[in-house]
Every structure is written in C-alpha cells, then in structure tokens.
Amino acid sequence: MAQTKTPKSQQKLDRLSTALESGTFVDVKRMLNGLSPGDVAHLLESSPPRFRHILWQMVDIDSEGDVINELSDELRTHFLSDMDAAEVAQITGHLDDDDVADILQQLPDRVTREVLDSMDHQDRARLEQVLHYPDDTAGGLMNTDTITIRARLTLDVVLRYLRRHEEIPPMTDSLIVVNRDDRFIGLLPLRTLLVSDPSATVREMMDTEVEPIPAYMPDDEVARLFERNDWVSAPVVDEEGKLLGRITIDDVVDVIREDADHSLTSMAGLEEDVDTFAPVFRTASRRAVWLGINLVTAFVAASVINLFQGTIEKVVALAVLMPIVASMGGIAGTQTLTVLVRGMAMGQVTRSNGGWLINRELGVGLLNGLLWAAVVAVASSLWFDDWNIGMIIAAAMVINLLTASFTGAALPLLMKRINIDPALAGGVVLTTVTDVVGFVSFLGLATWFYA
C-alpha cells in the first residue's frame, strides 16, 4: 500500500502530474522511473482511469513487482488481470514470500497454479507454506526468509557465519535460535551480538522470554502485540513450536492501516478497499445496496410517525420539534458506538468489562440527557409559548439519550458475539432504534397529554 508522502517526494509527484497533463510523456517516463515504488503506486492511485494505463506502460519492468506490491487490492487486481502466469512470475520473483502470497491470492486458481509451477522447487515450497494459511493470520503475514542459529555456537562463530552472507534479510534485528528439530528456543538480538564477548555462547546471551507468535493468530492480535512490545520482527511457529518464518513491522503497519480503513469505510457502508477514481457505474452500484437498506429503515421510522398523524395535526409544533429528539439520540448513540468499536478493535473491550462500559455509558447518557433536556425545554417553551410541550420534549429526550447510550454500548458487544461486524452494521441498527424510540417517546407522550 502506498505510504504517506514526504514534502520532497510530493513535489516530484506534483511536477510529474503537471507533465502528464501537458502530454510531455518523455519527461513523464524519466521522472516516473526516478520515483520509489511507493511513490509510483501513490501516483497511479491518485490518477483518473484514463491516465493509469499510460503510466503503467511507462514503469520499468524491473520495478513492476515492487509497484504492484504497493498498490491497493482493487487496482492491483486490475493490472494483474492483464498479465499471464509467466509475467506474474517474472515481476514477483524478487519479492518477499508474504508479498507474493498476497498477490497470488487475488488471482484465479488456475493462474496461481501456473505461477507456482514455473518456480523452482525451493521457492515453490516456501511460497506454498505461506499460502497454506489465511491471509488475515500470522501465517499469511510471515516471511520465510530468516536467519537461524544453534544455541551451542559461540558469538564469534555466529559473526563469521553472518559475514558469509552477501546481505541479511531486511529488518533483521535478531537472529532466531532453534534446536535440531527447528523448534524455537529464543532470540539473539544483533545489538547483543555486536557488543558481547565473542567467546560467549548463544545460549548464554540469547533472550528466552520472547513468546513466538502462533501461525493461526489473527492479524489484528499480531498488530497489538507489535504495538505493545515495540517489536521490529517476531518469529512465527506452528502448533508443535517449529519455526515457520517471521513477521516484520512493515507488514504490521499495513494491517493497522487496513483495519483503520475498514472501520472508516464500513460505517458508511462502503467496501474496505474502495478506489477513489473508480468509474461512475461501478461506484454507483456499490453504494446502491447500502442506500436501499437505509431506505428500508427510513420507512420504518416514517411508519412510526404515521401512527401519530392525528396528534401532529392537532399540535403542529410537534412536527417542528420531533427531528430534534431523533437527532440528539442518533448523535449520542454514534458517540457511544464509536468508542466501543474502537475499544474492540484495540482489544480493550472484553466480556469481563463490557457490563461496566454499558453502565458508564448509561450514566453519561443520563447526565447529558438531563442537561440538554433542560435547555431544549426552555427553548421550546419560549418558542411556542407552551410549557407543556417543553416538558414533553424534555422527557422524550432523556428517554432517547438513555436508549441511545445503552444501544450504542450493548449493540457492538452483541454483534461481536454472533460474529457480525459492528463497524459495518452497527450504525444502521443504531439509527433505526434512536429514530423509532425518539418518535414514539415524543409523539406518544404528546398524544397522552393532549388527548
């Protein structure tokens, strides 16, 4: 995924965009291939469809794999669909195993098999090991490119072993210590290796306190572990404790960003990896379903209002004031829902503390309900010169804010228990509840009082 741009790289992108608009394609190609793969991906994602094909044709073939790896899923699939298996194998040959696995998982099974068949036995075995695990688990995130050592070696031997390598894997901050059966024992940090007595053994200097990550651990839990422990990399093991590979911080950053995008887009009913410059028809069709669901909930609220049509005809002020009750409940509920969804995403909300949070939100709803009920009661009474209507709307607001607080806190806990994403469905259900309760409480109290 393309990264945030520095001021200098942004200036280069601005100059390249200007050249592209002016049609000076020779300058465009020269500038384009002077950018990093992340900047090229950012430019492709920031360009309308008519420019994307032109830009992609100008990317050097040696850089295509790195650029593809940085693209969003939708745009990556778009470019990969025009390639055959041989081309995919060629541009991904130098990428890390986890990155190649991410790319292959977006291809048809037939193409994936052809790409694997075109690899040598060692590369194919390593890649199939990663593909064995779902892409949203530690096994799907890991890279099999690791450096392992034995505990009985001296640090001097380890240093000479490292010097035999032309280069070490990127983001290697520790060497992984394993036994004869490749079971994980501990880590030897490079900073310890470099400053310790060369005659000391790995067993004496290694860190055995670090727990390896199980291969089937969900990626969001992996991200939280990295965040809490400030890791740069971490070993991944199977059920028997055998080393499979390692996860590095760059892959974890992608997970954190994808989770943030998911939470943001889901609340609006959009797909997680939406293309900003997608064509009109594709964009409209994706949004239509969510709009249709929202229309159904709007009809539910409208049908509730229709039940009190007679009361509204008698007291016109009700039609003016009833949106206030529903709106305040919707905002209060959304605030609570957002706090709970965020806490769940960070792993802070569990069954043990869920009850406390619900009670806390009810207290907050009661205090805010009483405060703003008093304000709206005075304003409404002065506006319509009727203190009765002020009392009615005040009572309805307290009821709706309490309902909104309870629903906003309890709903995500319930949805998580039945395996429904609260970020996706919570907003619609919450809005329906606060609208219905707001209208029923306000119009129902008015009907009872003015009957």
C-alpha positions as CSV (number, residue, x, y, z in Angstrom):
1,M,0.0,0.0,0.0
2,A,1.4,3.4,-0.9
3,Q,2.8,5.3,2.0
4,T,2.4,8.9,3.2
5,K,4.5,11.3,1.1
6,T,7.3,13.5,2.3
7,P,7.3,17.1,1.1
8,K,10.2,16.4,-1.3
9,S,8.5,13.4,-2.9
10,Q,5.2,15.2,-3.1
11,Q,7.0,18.0,-5.1
12,K,8.3,15.4,-7.5
13,L,4.8,13.9,-7.8
14,D,3.3,17.4,-8.5
15,R,5.9,18.0,-11.3
16,L,5.2,14.6,-12.8
17,S,1.4,15.2,-12.7
18,T,1.9,18.6,-14.5
19,A,4.0,16.9,-17.2
20,L,1.4,14.2,-17.6
21,E,-1.4,16.8,-18.0
22,S,0.7,18.6,-20.6
23,G,1.3,15.5,-22.6
24,T,5.2,15.5,-22.4
25,F,5.4,11.8,-22.0
26,V,9.2,11.6,-22.4
27,D,9.6,13.7,-19.3
28,V,6.9,11.7,-17.6
29,K,8.7,8.4,-18.1
30,R,12.0,9.9,-16.9
31,M,10.5,11.3,-13.8
32,L,8.3,8.3,-13.1
33,N,11.2,5.8,-13.0
34,G,13.1,8.1,-10.7
35,L,10.5,7.7,-8.0
36,S,10.3,5.0,-5.4
37,P,7.8,2.2,-5.9
38,G,5.6,3.6,-3.1
39,D,5.5,7.0,-4.9
40,V,4.7,5.4,-8.2
41,A,1.9,3.4,-6.6
42,H,0.6,6.6,-5.0
43,L,0.6,8.4,-8.4
44,L,-1.3,5.5,-10.0
45,E,-3.9,5.5,-7.2
46,S,-4.2,9.3,-7.5
47,S,-4.8,9.4,-11.3
48,P,-8.1,9.1,-13.2
49,P,-8.5,5.9,-15.1
50,R,-7.5,7.4,-18.5
51,F,-4.0,8.2,-17.2
52,R,-3.4,5.0,-15.3
53,H,-2.8,2.8,-18.3
54,I,-0.4,5.3,-19.8
55,L,1.6,5.5,-16.5
56,W,1.7,1.7,-16.1
57,Q,3.1,1.2,-19.6
58,M,6.0,3.6,-18.6
59,V,7.0,1.7,-15.5
60,D,10.3,-0.2,-15.9
61,I,9.7,-3.9,-15.9
62,D,12.2,-4.4,-13.1
63,S,10.1,-2.1,-10.9
64,E,6.7,-3.5,-11.8
65,G,6.6,-6.1,-9.0
66,D,7.5,-3.5,-6.3
67,V,4.9,-1.1,-7.6
68,I,2.2,-3.9,-7.8
69,N,3.0,-4.8,-4.2
70,E,2.4,-1.2,-3.0
71,L,-1.0,-0.8,-4.8
72,S,-4.4,-1.2,-3.2
73,D,-6.1,-4.5,-3.7
74,E,-8.6,-3.3,-6.3
75,L,-6.0,-1.5,-8.5
76,R,-3.6,-4.4,-8.1
77,T,-6.2,-6.8,-9.4
78,H,-6.9,-4.5,-12.3
79,F,-3.3,-4.6,-13.6
80,L,-2.8,-8.3,-12.8
81,S,-5.8,-9.3,-14.8
82,D,-3.9,-8.2,-18.0
83,M,-1.0,-10.5,-17.2
84,D,-0.4,-14.2,-17.9
85,A,1.2,-16.6,-15.4
86,A,4.7,-16.1,-16.8
87,E,4.6,-12.3,-16.5
88,V,3.3,-12.6,-12.9
89,A,6.1,-15.0,-12.0
90,Q,8.7,-12.7,-13.6
91,I,7.7,-9.5,-11.8
92,T,7.2,-11.1,-8.4
93,G,10.4,-13.2,-8.4
94,H,12.3,-10.9,-6.1
95,L,9.5,-10.1,-3.7
96,D,9.2,-11.4,-0.1
97,D,7.1,-14.6,0.3
98,D,4.3,-12.9,2.1
99,D,4.0,-10.2,-0.6
100,V,3.9,-12.8,-3.4
101,A,1.3,-14.7,-1.5
102,D,-0.9,-11.6,-1.2
103,I,-0.6,-11.1,-4.9
104,L,-1.3,-14.7,-5.8
105,Q,-4.4,-14.8,-3.6
106,Q,-6.0,-12.2,-5.8
107,L,-5.5,-14.3,-9.0
108,P,-7.7,-17.2,-10.3
109,D,-6.7,-20.6,-9.0
110,R,-5.5,-21.7,-12.5
111,V,-3.1,-18.7,-12.8
112,T,-1.9,-19.2,-9.3
113,R,-1.1,-22.8,-10.0
114,E,0.7,-21.9,-13.2
115,V,2.8,-19.3,-11.4
116,L,3.8,-21.9,-8.7
117,D,4.6,-24.5,-11.4
118,S,7.0,-22.0,-13.1
119,M,9.1,-21.6,-9.8
120,D,11.9,-23.8,-8.7
121,H,11.2,-26.4,-6.0
122,Q,12.7,-24.4,-3.1
123,D,10.8,-21.2,-3.9
124,R,7.6,-23.0,-4.6
125,A,7.8,-24.9,-1.2
126,R,8.4,-21.7,0.7
127,L,5.5,-19.9,-1.0
128,E,3.1,-22.8,-0.6
129,Q,3.9,-22.8,3.1
130,V,2.7,-19.1,3.3
131,L,-0.3,-19.8,1.1
132,H,-1.4,-22.6,3.4
133,Y,-2.5,-20.0,6.0
134,P,-5.4,-17.4,5.6
135,D,-4.1,-14.0,4.7
136,D,-5.5,-12.5,7.8
137,T,-3.5,-14.6,10.2
138,A,0.1,-14.6,11.3
139,G,1.0,-17.4,8.9
140,G,-0.3,-15.3,6.0
141,L,1.7,-12.3,7.1
142,M,5.0,-14.1,7.7
143,N,8.1,-14.2,5.5
144,T,10.1,-17.4,5.4
145,D,13.4,-15.6,4.8
146,T,15.0,-15.9,8.2
147,I,18.5,-16.5,9.7
148,T,18.6,-19.3,12.3
149,I,21.4,-20.4,14.6
150,R,22.0,-23.0,17.3
151,A,22.4,-22.3,21.0
152,R,25.7,-24.2,21.3
153,L,27.6,-21.8,18.9
154,T,29.9,-19.1,20.2
155,L,29.2,-15.5,19.1
156,D,32.5,-15.5,17.2
157,V,31.2,-18.4,15.0
158,V,27.9,-16.6,14.5
159,L,29.7,-13.4,13.4
160,R,31.8,-15.3,10.9
161,Y,28.6,-17.1,9.7
162,L,26.9,-13.8,9.1
163,R,29.9,-12.4,7.1
164,R,29.4,-15.3,4.6
165,H,26.1,-13.7,3.6
166,E,26.1,-11.1,0.8
167,E,23.2,-9.5,2.7
168,I,20.9,-10.3,5.5
169,P,17.1,-10.1,5.3
170,P,15.6,-6.6,5.6
171,M,14.5,-5.6,9.1
172,T,16.6,-8.3,10.8
173,D,17.0,-7.1,14.4
174,S,17.5,-10.5,15.9
175,L,18.8,-14.0,15.0
176,I,16.4,-16.8,15.7
177,V,17.7,-19.6,17.9
178,V,16.3,-23.1,17.1
179,N,17.2,-26.7,18.1
180,R,17.9,-29.7,15.9
181,D,14.2,-30.1,15.2
182,D,13.8,-26.4,14.2
183,R,11.8,-25.7,17.3
184,F,12.0,-22.1,18.5
185,I,14.2,-21.6,21.6
186,G,14.9,-17.8,21.7
187,L,16.2,-14.7,20.0
188,L,19.8,-13.3,19.9
189,P,19.4,-9.5,19.3
190,L,22.1,-8.1,16.9
191,R,22.9,-5.4,19.4
192,T,23.8,-8.1,21.9
193,L,25.8,-10.0,19.3
194,L,27.9,-6.9,18.4
195,V,28.9,-5.8,21.9
196,S,29.3,-9.1,23.7
197,D,32.4,-11.3,24.3
198,P,33.0,-13.3,21.2
199,S,33.8,-16.4,23.2
200,A,30.4,-16.4,24.9
201,T,27.8,-18.9,23.6
202,V,24.5,-18.1,22.1
203,R,22.8,-20.0,24.9
204,E,24.4,-17.6,27.5
205,M,23.3,-14.4,25.6
206,M,20.0,-15.2,24.0
207,D,16.6,-13.9,25.1
208,T,14.3,-16.7,26.0
209,E,11.5,-14.5,27.4
210,V,10.1,-13.7,24.0
211,E,7.0,-15.7,23.1
212,P,6.7,-16.8,19.4
213,I,3.5,-16.0,17.5
214,P,1.2,-18.9,16.6
215,A,0.7,-19.2,12.9
216,Y,-3.1,-19.0,13.2
217,M,-3.2,-15.9,15.4
218,P,-5.5,-13.2,13.8
219,D,-3.6,-10.3,12.2
220,D,-5.2,-7.7,14.4
221,E,-3.9,-9.5,17.5
222,V,-0.4,-9.6,15.9
223,A,-0.6,-5.9,15.4
224,R,-1.5,-5.3,19.0
225,L,1.5,-7.4,20.1
226,F,3.9,-5.4,18.0
227,E,2.4,-2.2,19.3
228,R,2.6,-3.2,22.9
229,N,6.1,-4.6,22.7
230,D,7.7,-2.2,20.1
231,W,8.8,-5.2,18.0
232,V,10.6,-4.8,14.7
233,S,10.2,-8.5,13.9
234,A,8.8,-11.6,15.6
235,P,9.1,-15.4,14.9
236,V,6.1,-17.4,13.8
237,V,5.7,-21.1,14.9
238,D,3.3,-23.9,14.1
239,E,1.3,-26.0,16.7
240,E,4.4,-28.0,17.6
241,G,6.6,-25.0,18.2
242,K,8.6,-25.4,14.9
243,L,9.8,-22.2,13.3
244,L,7.9,-21.3,10.1
245,G,9.1,-17.7,9.5
246,R,8.9,-14.2,10.9
247,I,6.7,-11.2,10.7
248,T,8.2,-7.7,10.2
249,I,6.9,-4.3,11.2
250,D,6.3,-3.2,7.6
251,D,3.6,-5.8,7.2
252,V,2.1,-4.9,10.6
253,V,1.8,-1.3,9.6
254,D,-0.2,-2.4,6.6
255,V,-2.5,-4.4,8.9
256,I,-3.1,-1.4,11.2
257,R,-3.8,0.9,8.2
258,E,-6.2,-1.7,6.6
259,D,-8.1,-2.0,9.9
260,A,-8.4,1.7,10.2
261,D,-9.7,1.9,6.6
262,H,-12.1,-0.9,7.4
263,S,-13.6,0.9,10.4
264,L,-14.0,4.1,8.5
265,T,-15.5,2.8,5.3
266,S,-17.7,0.2,7.0
267,M,-19.6,2.8,8.9
268,A,-20.5,4.4,5.6
269,G,-21.4,1.0,4.1
270,L,-18.5,1.1,1.6
271,E,-16.1,-1.6,0.7
272,E,-12.8,-1.7,2.6
273,D,-10.6,-1.1,-0.4
274,V,-12.6,1.4,-2.4
275,D,-10.9,3.1,-5.4
276,T,-11.2,6.9,-5.2
277,F,-11.2,7.1,-9.0
278,A,-13.4,4.1,-9.8
279,P,-15.8,4.6,-12.8
280,V,-19.3,6.1,-12.2
281,F,-21.3,2.9,-12.8
282,R,-19.1,0.7,-10.5
283,T,-19.2,3.3,-7.8
284,A,-23.0,3.8,-8.0
285,S,-23.7,0.0,-8.0
286,R,-21.6,-0.5,-4.8
287,R,-23.4,2.3,-2.9
288,A,-26.9,1.4,-4.1
289,V,-27.2,-1.6,-1.8
290,W,-26.5,0.4,1.4
291,L,-28.8,3.2,0.3
292,G,-31.5,0.6,-0.2
293,I,-31.0,-0.7,3.3
294,N,-31.1,2.8,4.7
295,L,-34.3,3.5,2.8
296,V,-36.0,0.5,4.5
297,T,-35.1,1.8,7.9
298,A,-36.3,5.3,6.9
299,F,-39.7,3.8,6.0
300,V,-39.8,2.1,9.5
301,A,-39.3,5.5,11.1
302,A,-41.9,7.1,8.8
303,S,-44.4,4.4,9.7
304,V,-44.0,5.2,13.3
305,I,-44.7,8.9,12.7
306,N,-47.8,7.9,10.7
307,L,-49.2,6.3,13.8
308,F,-49.4,9.7,15.4
309,Q,-50.7,11.6,12.4
310,G,-53.8,12.8,14.3
311,T,-51.8,14.2,17.2
312,I,-49.4,16.0,14.8
313,E,-52.4,17.6,13.0
314,K,-53.7,18.9,16.4
315,V,-50.3,20.2,17.6
316,V,-48.2,21.4,14.6
317,A,-45.3,22.2,16.9
318,L,-44.7,18.5,17.2
319,A,-43.7,18.2,13.6
320,V,-41.2,21.0,14.1
321,L,-39.6,19.6,17.2
322,M,-39.6,15.8,16.7
323,P,-36.4,15.8,14.5
324,I,-34.5,17.3,17.4
325,V,-35.3,14.3,19.6
326,A,-34.2,11.8,17.0
327,S,-31.1,13.7,16.0
328,M,-29.8,14.1,19.6
329,G,-30.3,10.4,20.2
330,G,-28.6,9.5,16.9
331,I,-25.5,11.6,17.8
332,A,-25.3,10.3,21.4
333,G,-25.6,6.7,20.2
334,T,-23.0,7.2,17.5
335,Q,-20.5,8.6,20.0
336,T,-21.0,5.5,22.2
337,L,-20.9,3.1,19.3
338,T,-17.6,4.7,18.0
339,V,-16.0,4.4,21.5
340,L,-17.0,0.7,21.8
341,V,-15.9,-0.2,18.2
342,R,-12.6,1.5,18.7
343,G,-12.1,-0.3,22.0
344,M,-12.9,-3.6,20.5
345,A,-10.5,-3.0,17.6
346,M,-7.7,-2.3,20.1
347,G,-8.6,-5.4,22.1
348,Q,-9.6,-3.4,25.2
349,V,-13.2,-4.5,25.4
350,T,-14.0,-8.0,26.7
351,R,-16.9,-9.8,28.3
352,S,-15.5,-9.0,31.7
353,N,-15.5,-5.2,31.3
354,G,-18.5,-5.0,28.9
355,G,-21.0,-4.6,31.7
356,W,-19.0,-1.7,33.3
357,L,-18.9,0.1,30.0
358,I,-22.7,-0.2,29.5
359,N,-23.3,1.2,33.0
360,R,-20.8,4.0,32.3
361,E,-22.5,4.9,29.1
362,L,-25.9,4.9,30.7
363,G,-24.6,7.4,33.3
364,V,-23.2,9.6,30.6
365,G,-26.5,9.4,28.7
366,L,-28.5,10.3,31.8
367,L,-26.3,13.4,32.6
368,N,-26.3,14.6,29.0
369,G,-30.0,13.9,28.7
370,L,-30.9,15.9,31.8
371,L,-28.6,18.8,30.7
372,W,-29.9,19.1,27.2
373,A,-33.4,18.3,28.1
374,A,-33.4,21.4,30.3
375,V,-32.0,23.5,27.5
376,V,-34.4,22.3,24.9
377,A,-37.4,22.5,27.3
378,V,-36.8,26.2,28.0
379,A,-36.1,27.0,24.3
380,S,-39.2,25.1,23.1
381,S,-41.5,26.6,25.7
382,L,-40.4,30.1,24.9
383,W,-40.6,29.5,21.1
384,F,-44.1,28.1,21.1
385,D,-45.3,29.8,24.4
386,D,-46.3,26.4,25.8
387,W,-44.6,25.0,28.8
388,N,-46.3,21.7,28.4
389,I,-44.6,21.0,25.1
390,G,-41.3,21.9,26.7
391,M,-41.8,19.2,29.4
392,I,-42.8,16.6,26.8
393,I,-39.8,17.1,24.6
394,A,-37.5,17.1,27.7
395,A,-38.9,13.8,28.9
396,A,-38.6,12.3,25.4
397,M,-35.0,13.5,25.1
398,V,-33.9,11.9,28.4
399,I,-35.6,8.6,27.3
400,N,-34.0,8.6,23.8
401,L,-30.5,9.5,25.1
402,L,-30.6,6.7,27.6
403,T,-31.8,4.3,24.9
404,A,-29.1,5.6,22.6
405,S,-26.3,5.1,25.2
406,F,-27.5,1.6,26.1
407,T,-27.9,0.6,22.4
408,G,-24.6,2.1,21.3
409,A,-22.8,0.2,24.1
410,A,-24.6,-3.1,24.0
411,L,-25.1,-3.5,20.3
412,P,-21.4,-4.0,19.3
413,L,-21.0,-6.5,22.1
414,L,-24.0,-8.5,20.9
415,M,-22.9,-8.3,17.3
416,K,-19.4,-9.5,18.1
417,R,-20.9,-12.5,20.0
418,I,-22.9,-13.5,16.9
419,N,-20.0,-12.8,14.5
420,I,-21.4,-9.7,12.8
421,D,-19.0,-6.8,12.2
422,P,-20.3,-3.9,14.4
423,A,-18.5,-1.3,12.3
424,L,-20.5,-2.4,9.3
425,A,-24.0,-3.0,10.6
426,G,-24.0,-1.1,13.9
427,G,-24.7,2.3,12.5
428,V,-27.8,1.4,10.6
429,V,-29.4,-0.6,13.5
430,L,-28.5,2.2,16.0
431,T,-30.0,4.9,13.8
432,T,-33.2,2.9,13.4
433,V,-33.5,2.4,17.1
434,T,-32.9,6.0,18.1
435,D,-35.3,7.3,15.4
436,V,-38.1,4.9,16.4
437,V,-37.7,5.4,20.2
438,G,-37.3,9.2,19.7
439,F,-40.5,9.5,17.7
440,V,-42.5,7.0,19.9
441,S,-41.5,8.7,23.1
442,F,-42.1,12.2,21.9
443,L,-45.3,11.7,19.9
444,G,-46.6,9.1,22.4
445,L,-46.2,11.4,25.4
446,A,-47.8,14.2,23.4
447,T,-50.7,12.0,22.4
448,W,-51.2,11.0,26.0
449,F,-51.0,14.6,27.3
450,Y,-53.1,16.3,24.6
451,A,-55.7,13.6,24.3
